[in-house]
Amino acid sequence: QLQLVESGGGLVQPGGSLRLSCAASGFTLDYYAIGWFRQAPGKEREGVSCISSSGGSTRYSGSVKGRFTISRDNANNTVYLQMNSLKLDDTAVYYCGALRTGYSSCSLSTRIMDYWGKGTLVTVSS
């Protein structure tokens, strides 16, 4: 069974940090670009960050640039999202998505992912 599983969410105070993981089972992530997305209550899902299958290309939304860092460990079939300086507005369910695409590209579009995880909840609150 092909699936993505997110983990690492939780409750954190403003200014704190969390590291999310996206692990694949049933397939290898070597040929997939991975994106992190989030959906806050009452809002549409939005792209946060993505990384190409090679790991050589990354993208960030303006709201997280400079605070979040995406990385991947293909040997462990896992992609990470390091989130620092968390803000109240970062509260959301975070999803990872996999897209089979070119070696050096990735996408923040919610419409074209081949696979999705079920999400992990991040709550930033004092």
N, C-alpha and C positions, 0 to 999 in steps of 0.2 A: 504494500500500500504506500502510495506516494504522499508524503505529508511534510509540512513545516511546523515546527513547534517553537513558540516564543517562550522565554522565561526571563526572570530577573526584575519584573515589575514589583511595585510595592508602594508604601507610604514614605515620603521623604519631605523634609522641611525645605522651604525656599532657600536657595543657595547650595543645597546638597547635590549629591551625585548618585547615579545609578548606572549599571551596565546591563543592557539587555542582550540576550542571546537568541539567535534564530538557528535552530538545528534542523537539518534535513534527514529524513529517513526514507528508504526505498528508492532513492536516486542520488546521484552525485551533483553537488553544486558547481563543479568545475566549469560547466558550460552555461551557467546561468548568472546573469546580473541579478543582484538582490537589492530590493528597496525596503526601506522602513517607512511606514505610513502611520498616521494616527487619526483617531476620531474622537472628538470631544462630544459631550452630551448636546444634542440639538444641532450639531454641525455636520457637515459632510466630511468624508474621509479625505485627508490631504497627504501629499508626499512630503516627507521630512528629509530623507537622505537616500542616496543609492550608491552602489559600487559595482563596477564592471566585473566581468568574470575573471579578468586578469588581475584585478585589484589595483590596476594602474590609474583608473579614472574614478573620481568621486564627485558627487554633487550634493549640495545642501540647500534647503529652503532658506530664505532670508531671515526667518524668525529663529533659526537655530544655528546659523553659521557662526563659527567662532566659539560655540559652546558644546556642540555635539561632534563626535568623531566616529566615523564608520570604518570598520576593518573586517577582514575575512581571514579565516584559517581553513584553506581547502583541505588540508590533511585531516582535519577534524570535522569537515563538512559543516562548518558553523560560521555565521556572520555575527558581528557584534555592533552594538551602538553604545558608545560611551557618552553619557549625558552629564554634563557639569553645569554648575550655576543654574540649577533648575528654578523655574518660575511657576507661579500659580497657573499661568496660561498653558503650561506644558501638560497639565492634567488631561489624560485621555487614555483610551485603549490603544495600544501600539501593536501594529501588525507588520509582519514581514511578507513580502511577495517575491516570487521568483519569475524571472523572464528570460527565456532562451533567446539570446540576441548576440550581436557581434562581440568580439573579444574585448573591445575597448569602449563600449558604450553602456549606458544604463538609463533608466527612465524613472521619473517621479509621477508618471501617469497612473491613476488608479484603474484605468480601463483596459489595460493590455497585459496584466500579469497572468502568467500561466498557472501559478499555484499561489495559494494564500494560507497563512496560518490562522489560528483562531483568536490570537491576540493575547496580550498581557496588560493588565491595568497598572497605570502609573498615576499616583495621586500625590500632588504637591500641595501641602497644607501645613500651616503653623498650628 
